[in-house]
Amino acid sequence: MKKLLYVLMAGLVLLTSACSIGSSPDKAVEALYKAALKNDEETYNNIVGGNSDLVGSIDMVAGMVREMGGVEKLNFETIKKKNLLKEIEEDLDEQYQNPWEVVMVSPKKSEDEDEEVVFWIMEKDDGDYLVGEVDTDYKDDVLK
């Protein structure tokens, strides 16, 4: 009986940790996109956190995801800080108190290498990644 209890507890811990919305910055952005498409306001608002620019914008984000061909047609890539332009990294260090990461969302198959992509600044707060800000820009304007 004790063994069964331990197995159930271990399974519950694994399940809980696997279901964490913001376990990694790229997974948090992907979960945000999926929540927008499903009109899952609770999940969406949890990831958006207190970002007043995005609260209530679930329809706008869903439209953007549809326009980009859906979640399955997108790459969600966490950008290493060493790959950011130095001035971008310094600005973000000044702006954010908590640890932050940059996630780039781009089409998996892109015909135009110079097209704009979406950059999400994700701030780590109590173990979860929440939206700090979002911007659309050219890769060359953000990456080394």
JOZI-V727582 format. One record per helix or strand of 3 or more residues. SS is the DSSP state (~ for helix, > for strand). FROM is the first residue (numbers start at 1). TO is the last residue. If there is no record, write none. Layout:
ss & from & to
SS & FROM & TO
SS & FROM & TO
This chain:
ss & from & to
~ & 2 & 18
~ & 25 & 38
~ & 41 & 48
~ & 58 & 67
~ & 71 & 73
> & 74 & 79
~ & 81 & 83
~ & 86 & 95
> & 100 & 107
> & 117 & 125
> & 128 & 137
~ & 139 & 141
